[in-house]
Amino acid sequence: MIYLDACATAPLRPGVLHRMIATQDQAWGNPSSLHGFGLKASEALERARFQIAEQLRSDVQDVVFTSGATESIHLALHGMASSVEPGRLVISSVEHPAVSGCANQLAKSGWDVSEWPVDQLGRIRLECLDELLSPPTRIVSLVWGQGEVGTIQPLLAVAEACSQRGILIHTDATQVLSQGVPSWVQLSVDLLSASAHKCGGPRGIGLLMTRDRNRSALNPLLSGGGQEAGLRSGTESVVLAAGMAEALSQIECCVPADLARSGHGISALRDDLRDRLIKDERLTVCGDPEVRLPHHLSLLVSDHDGTPVSGRRLVRSLDACGLAVSSGSACSSGKDSDSAVLTAMALPKAMRRSSIRISLGDWIEHKDLDVIVERFQAGLEQALCS
Ligand SMILES: Cc1ncc(COP(=O)(O)O)c(C=O)c1O
């Protein structure tokens, strides 16, 4: 099998499991305990936090450990929304369901939720900026790198506009962090969410990046023992935090504006694969062809007559041929629901079930491309015959 589904989850990076085992062996105590076992655990936890803060060039207090991006997103949005008067919350129309679901909950408690429309490539329409950021907008949540179609949003421009208007901005950076760790000091967003398992770390841990200026206004989702500076109660998982720190330490730092840089590394590999695959006229590229996650390829599939082919059927045929990819986004427990993202991009209904996502990681090399293309063609023929 060749694993081409890094956006769903990635295998552990080298050394991550080793560090987690060592942490479990040596620092298994409860970090809140005052005895030596507790002190060792608390030291290991803070070492992990320090390492992540150093990598992100942030203060250590800015890093809040959660169970993953879904929880971080809820903490960010509910946490901010409950500390200000309800007003308008703006989210893009291509958010992960964790964000749109959270926005739906806030709509029930008096928030007016507006969706930022996107064009056919999945890019938010910047011409709507002034209208959407006018009063009573108080909070904006914008996905940085879209998981289903790969489009990178103009986060820096929106963040700048928000800060000029005193609007809080949260970004869902879950798919971006695996491609480059941005500098928190240089990023003008208030809150950032991510999951370790998309970055070659363990599942069950994520982070919410916060800032000193608004941390005290953030209301926790979980109360209890007051861990994570009161923002996330519950005994901390030191082992998972250590695993996340190890994984993130192996990811290159990046200048946020260069995230979609093309032409080298994994994006060159992706471009080569894309060019070989789309020689077959039944495949077309979906999402922004240029400003996109470097490891991400989204394709729409049809037969020779132009009739869309079920992405789910193709995923099963490709699996039988030795390729693990996903249809659209793999984050919705394998449900066959219509894609909200492709609907927002105004794709015709029949085509919305014909998307597949290929996402690469550093376990794929150039020499693997021949066999990937061969297996893909075999899988496609099989899907068309079944
Ligand atoms: C953009 C984006 N946000 C949030 C999530 C949720 O991440 P998790 O399931 O790790 O909480 C995902 C998962 O795929 C994602 O792609």
Ligand as a Chemical Component Dictionary entry (heavy atoms), coordinates in Angstrom:
data_LIG
# 
_chem_comp.id                   LIG 
_chem_comp.type                 NON-POLYMER 
_chem_comp.pdbx_formal_charge   0 
_chem_comp.three_letter_code    LIG 
# 
loop_
_chem_comp_atom.comp_id 
_chem_comp_atom.atom_id 
_chem_comp_atom.alt_atom_id 
_chem_comp_atom.type_symbol 
_chem_comp_atom.charge 
_chem_comp_atom.model_Cartn_x 
_chem_comp_atom.model_Cartn_y 
_chem_comp_atom.model_Cartn_z 
_chem_comp_atom.pdbx_ordinal 
LIG C1 C1 C 0 -8.809  22.260 8.329  1  
LIG C2 C2 C 0 -9.162  21.307 9.447  2  
LIG N1 N1 N 0 -9.592  21.794 10.606 3  
LIG C3 C3 C 0 -9.893  21.005 11.641 4  
LIG C4 C4 C 0 -9.785  19.637 11.556 5  
LIG C5 C5 C 0 -10.135 18.792 12.752 6  
LIG O1 O1 O 0 -8.995  18.194 13.251 7  
LIG P1 P1 P 0 -9.106  17.081 14.400 8  
LIG O2 O2 O 0 -10.016 16.023 13.853 9  
LIG O3 O3 O 0 -7.715  16.613 14.587 10 
LIG O4 O4 O 0 -9.675  17.745 15.589 11 
LIG C6 C6 C 0 -9.346  19.066 10.342 12 
LIG C7 C7 C 0 -9.262  17.615 10.175 13 
LIG O5 O5 O 0 -9.067  17.110 9.117  14 
LIG C8 C8 C 0 -9.019  19.930 9.252  15 
LIG O6 O6 O 0 -8.615  19.460 8.083  16 
# 
loop_
_chem_comp_bond.comp_id 
_chem_comp_bond.atom_id_1 
_chem_comp_bond.atom_id_2 
_chem_comp_bond.value_order 
_chem_comp_bond.pdbx_ordinal 
LIG C1 C2 SING 1  
LIG C2 N1 SING 2  
LIG C2 C8 DOUB 3  
LIG N1 C3 DOUB 4  
LIG C3 C4 SING 5  
LIG C4 C5 SING 6  
LIG C4 C6 DOUB 7  
LIG C5 O1 SING 8  
LIG O1 P1 SING 9  
LIG P1 O2 DOUB 10 
LIG P1 O3 SING 11 
LIG P1 O4 SING 12 
LIG C6 C7 SING 13 
LIG C6 C8 SING 14 
LIG C7 O5 DOUB 15 
LIG C8 O6 SING 16 
# 
